[in-house]
Amino acid sequence: NKKRELSGEGGYRKVPAEQLAEIFKENGCTSAEVCEDAEEAFRKALSEKGDDGLLFCVGSLYLVGEIKTAILKGIGK
């Protein structure tokens, strides 16, 4: 599956999600969707991966914090 959910979370060095989406598409990703925030991207990615798929969340420590907060809220259970 070559679908990616992207959000623009982060500090002063963040790359806009729209720019990341273009980079993914230019490099063979068939679909890259820009989401409002990390929680929305996480929810969508979880639903896309299905029950037996894998999900990798990569990015900054800011993103890790956002994903951790989403998990603690019960998203993904």
Salt bridges, closest charged atoms under 4 A:
GLU5 OE2 - LYS3 NZ 3.49
GLU33 OE1 - LYS3 NZ 3.22
GLU33 OE2 - LYS44 NZ 2.45
GLU39 OE2 - ARG43 NH2 3.27
GLU39 OE1 - LYS73 NZ 2.69
GLU40 OE2 - LYS44 NZ 3.25
